[in-house]
Amino acid sequence: MNANIYRHELRSRLRSILTWSLGVAALVVFYFSFFAVFADQAELLNDMMDRFPPEMRAAFGMDKMDLSTVLGYFAFIFLFVQLCLAIQASNYGFGLVSIEESELTADFLLSKPVSRTQVVTSKLLAAISSLTLTNLVVWVASFTAITLFRGDREYQAGTLLLLLLSIVIFQLFFLSLGLVISLLVKRVRSVTPYALGLGFGAYVLSAFSGLLGDVKLELITPFKHLDAAAIVESASYDTPLVLLNVAVTVLALAASYWLYVRRDIPAVS
Amino acid sequence: MSIIAVSGLTKYYGKARGIVDVSFNVDEGEIFGFIGPNGAGKSTTIRLLLSLIHPSGGSATVFGKDVVTHGPEIRRDIGYLPSEVYYYEGMKVIDLLKYSASFYDGDRTQRMRELSDVMELDLNRRISDLSYGNKKKVGIVQGLLHGPKLLFLDEPTAGLDPLMQRKFFNLIREENARGVTVFFSSHILGEVQRLCTRVGIIREGRLVEISAIRTLQQNNYKKVRVAADGLSAAGLDLPGVTNLQTEDSTASFFFKGDINAVLHKLSSLHVSDVIIEEPTLEEIFMHYYE
């Protein structure tokens, strides 16, 4: 790990961290502020929900959600938080080493007396720190929103903790997958389309998984590995799926190191 | 001891040729010129020595250490000025230079100021606001500020005005006088001749010649174009003249040998225009190696 690279990375990502953190925090607080209304009208709402086709409810994970409880409603919002965090983490993953190449600064960095392993490690740690900052803001926003707007309804703090803790696993998955894909393709010209593709793609797969019922798509998308509604319902993780998720992350990281150490840095052409 | 020792170095990009079976040595304290047309493999060779890319075959050592396995150690004492300079656009020059210096031991601020003064570089401007020539100056300062023992210069003069080129060459000569070895890649023969002691000539990925610059100069051709009244091909038939072409009252040819012979011949004519110049590298290749 090289402290200079770490500092440089963190500094250059400061604005992005701020934007994402405030954006996601605003989303949590804004949507949770409607909780009281939803909870009071829960009967009506559940009636209305029943009129939607079950496939559609499944697609939005609403078949397991009870919007009249604090965590039931929170799990509904959490899906969108996950989507945002997935795109952010993929964005950092795809850009981690590819931005240096597309902006042609890789020559500068890699002609310095640092090893490729040091470069990846420093950049990864900086990205993880960035994601952790956003993560912390989400924690604070979630507790604040729930405290402010839950009224006199009770909730299981332990389950909320489980939900929020899942963010770390979730972020690391998209960060490492983004990184390994960016090293597998020949050249990443623009990071954003890739990040949106991976984030939304994983979400859509999870939605389809609900739609198609017994198709085993839940094996490949972290939105199912760490399904908010299911965590709230059972007050626990689906351990095999979480282990699968972590295994993919570890493999992606190992492959990334292997690939980057052997990578030919493309020259200006 | 050889500072750079390259042996059978080969690089293919997929099926595309980079360099093939290149071998040479660069001794301590010399300025080694590396010339060849664009796409001949100059940058590929430098990038291999910096381990930015990995060889498909052969091996290379710098400071006696293998470039593939000892990259970070070697790069501690290397300065690199790439042919195209690109830096973090959002940064100020001073921050970029500090970032660059932070990778090396010791305080480099003093040297950074000196170099920036010599190259007339404004440290407080943003990289994104700099012209190409000014970015090149940033490249020069960041390549030299840590006092490297070996310099890789990849077509360093492109984008620098003649005045700056001269300052730059002086800087390189000073460094060299202090014992710094220089690997100077260029496609401009003139600047290589001004600076280097030995040259390697690379063409289509293969090293075709390594010779002392003096030998090259002795064998060197001049390109002569002359316009004069009553000019005839027969009148210019001197030993050493090749590729003679006449058209109306102008003639052009290559000449190898003592240039006074040509001047003597021309003085007997009523010359209205004359150009004597270095042949381009392409022309050298055509006449020198066939």
Interface residues (C-beta under 8 A of the other chain):
Chain A: N2 N4 H8 S12 E103 L104 T105 A106 D107 F108 L110 S111 K112 P113 V114 S115 Q118 R262 D264 I265 A267 V268
Chain B: Y13 S43 T44 R47 L50 S51 L52 I53 H54 G71 P72 E73 I74 R75 R76 I78 Y80 P82 S83 E84 Y86 Y87 Y88 E89 G90 Y99 S100 S102 F103 Y104 Q142
